[in-house]
Amino acid sequence: MLTSLNDVFRRKPAWVKREISRPEAAILARRIRATGAVRGAEVGVASGFSSAVLIAAMAANSGEPNLHSFDTAERCYFDPDRATGQAVAEIHGDATGFHLTTGASTAAIEALPPLDFLFIDGSHATPWPAFDVLSLGRFLKPGGWIALDDVEMTFQPRWRQGGKNGARDLYRAWTGPKTRYEGATGLAILDQPTPERIADSVIASLAPDWDVAIPPRALERFTIIGAHYGAAMRQRLAETIRDRSGSYGAWKPTEPEPGGLTLPD
């Protein structure tokens, strides 16, 4: 099992693309090693390259790293010929502690072991990152932390036509310490994620207009999950969902702007 970030990048399969950048990977690896993290959860897997980075960083702390990874797709979104997470085995081999669940959103998660950190890089549409943190945050150990990716996606030219505000909205709403990094401004670390702070920040991040509709069954499940943060949180969450769940607009692509801008796949 690899423990060197340089080795992970050297063994990156040629078919992998749209992976986290080397500066982002270095920041995550440094944080994992500094905090002694050996068990984490990840939302948004795609090729599995970020998973391989997280596993290598945890393997430097322990010979038995554990990563619980979740993705709604069973095939890699940019290469349907590849299975979601396929790059992990190609980089690390089989004995990695890589626990992959596909085909369901975080609304379906019922139990996880205590976690040292979360890496949120799934759907970037408001309010998905907030709901992912709501679902997984209840499993964080005291002293855990949350990494958000693509907090600047909505400001990047290829994405600025809409629908990618979720990480930004949650970052802005976070009531505790939070850090961004020169040279890797798309990544943010949210610290001191107490149950009260998660509850308050999630509620606040649901206030902007939503980018997408969330299926009613998922909203019902997320409301139930809110009870893990207290009866008052469940009531606040139910009221906020009732008020804001109709706020999304049917986002439609517009014509590419001058300069060859095209929409993502």
N, C-alpha and C positions, 0 to 999 in steps of 0.2 A: 504494500500500500504506500502510495507516495505521500510525503509530508512536505515536500518543497514546492512552493508556488511556481518557481521557474520550471521545475520538471512537469508540472501540470500543463503549463503553457506550451512546453516543448512537445508534449504528447497530444495536444489538441487535435482532434481529427480534422481533416481538410474540409469535410462537409459542414462543420459547425460554423454558424454565423450569428450575428445579432446577440452575441454573448456579452456578459459584463466586461468592462474595460479592465486593463491591467491595473490602473490606479485604484479602481473600485475594489478589485480583488485583493490588492495589497492592504487596503484599509480594513476590509472585512477580516482578512487573515490576521492582521495585527491585533484587532479587537478580540477576536476569538482566542488567540494565544495569551493576550494580556489578562483576560478574564478567566482563563482556565476552562473554557467551555468545551464540553464533550458531548452534549446532546442539544440539537436544535431542530427547528421546523422551518420549512420553506414553502411558500406559495408561488407557483409559476415555475415550471421546470424546463419546458421546451426541450432543447437538446440534452440538457443535463450538465452542461459545462459549469454553470454556477454551483451545482450540486457537488461536482468534483472538486471545485475550489474549497467549498465549505468543509468537505470531508477531509481534505489534505490538512487544512488548518487545525481541525479537531484532532486528527491523527498525531499531530505534533505534541498534543497534550496527553493523549491516551492511545493505547493500542486498540481500543474498542470504541471508536467514534460511532455516534448514532445520529442519522439525519432522517427526519420524517418529512417527506416531500409530497406535495399535492398539486395536481393539475387536472383541469376538467377534460383535457384532450388525451386520448390514448396514443395518438400519433403526433410527432413533432409538427408544430403549426406551419413552419416554413419548409418542411421537407417530409411530406406524408409517407415517403418510403422508409422513414426511420421511426422507430418507436420513441415515444416520450422518454427522456432520460437515458437514451442509448449510449451517450458519450461517457457516462459514468463507468460502465464496464470496460469500454475501450481504453479508458485512461487508467483506472485503478484495478481492473480485474473484478472478480466476484465477491471476495470477502471484504466488504466495505462498510457494513452497517447501514446500507442505503435502503430505506423503507419507502417505497413509492406507492402512492394511491392515485389512480386516475379515474376519470368518469364521473366525478362528483365535486361540488363546491365545498367550501369550508362549512357551509350550513349543515352538512351531513356528519361532521366530526363529533363523536360522542366522548371519546376518551383518548388521552395521550399521557405518557409519563412526564414528570416535571422537566421543563425545558430551560436551557440557559439563554437562548436567544431565538428570535424570529427573523426571517428574511422574507420580506413582502415584495414580490415581483410578479404578481399575477395580472389580472385585469386592472388596467390603469384608469378605468372609467369610474367617476364618482357614482355611487358610494362604495364600490367593491373593496378598496384597501381598508376602509374603516370597518366594514363587516368582517374582513379577514382578521384584522387585529382583535375585534370583539370576540370572534370565535376562538382564536388561538391564544389570546392574551391571558385567559383564565388558567392556562397551564404553565405560565412562566414562573420560575422560582424567584424568590426575593433576590434582588441584585441582577435580575435578567435585563435584557435590552432588546430593542427592536430596530432593525435596519429597513429603511424604505428606499426602493430604487425608483428612478425616473421621476423625481420630484420636479424636474424642470422640463418634462416631456412636452407639456402644452406650449412652451416657449420656443421649441425647436422648429425650424422651418418646415420639415417634412411632416410634422404632426400638428401644426398650429391650427388646422382647420376644425378642430374640435374633438370632444369625446375622450380626453385623456387627462382629466383634472384631478383624479382621485388621490394620488400620492401628495400632490401639492396641497389639496384641501385638508388632508389629515395632518400634514406637517404644520400648516398654518394654525390649525386648531390645537395642536399639542400643548398642554399646559405646563409641562415639565421641561427639564433641560433637553436641548436638542442641538445637534452639531452637523454642520456641513463642511466640506473640505475643498480647498483650492486645488484645482486640477481634476476634481471629481465631483462637480457641483450637483450632479444628478442623484448622488447618494446622500442619505441623511441617517443619523443615528438618533433614536428617541430613547432617552434614559429615564430611569426611575419610574417604570410603568406599573405603578400601584393600581389596584382595582379601581379606586376612586378616580385616579387620573385617566385611566383607560375609558371609564364610563363617561366622564365629562368631555374628554377629547373626541370620542366617537360621536356623542350627541351633537357637539358643536360642528363637527365636520359634515354632518348630514344636512346642515342648514342651507348651503348653496344649492342651486338647481342641480338635480342629478343628471348625469350624462346618459344613463340608460335606465330602462325599467328592470326591476328585480322581480322574478317570479313570485307570486303570492305565497306559495308553499315555503320558499326560502325566507321570505319576510317573516312568516309565522315562526319558522324555526329560529331565526335570529332573535326574535322577540323572546322566545323561550330561553335562549342562551343568555340573554340579558339578565335573567333572574340569578345567574351565578354571581352577578355583581350587586345583588340586593333587590328586594321587592320594589324599592323606589326607582331603581334603574330600569327594571322591566316596565314599569308604568310610564316613565319618561320616554323610553325607547318606543313603546307602543304608540304614544301620542305623537312623537316626532315622525315615525313612519307613516302614521295616518295623515299627518299634515303635509309631508314632503314627498311621498312616494308617487304622487302625480305631477311632480314638478319637472320631470324630464321632458325634453323635446325630441321629436323624431329627427335625429341628426342625419342629414343627407350630404353626401360629398358635393362640393361645388367644383367648377372648372378649375384645373390647375392654374396657379398664379404664374405670371411671367417669370421666365428663368428656368423653366423645365420642372417645376415642382410637381411631383406625382404623389398620389395617395399610397399609403402602405397597403400591403396585401391584407 
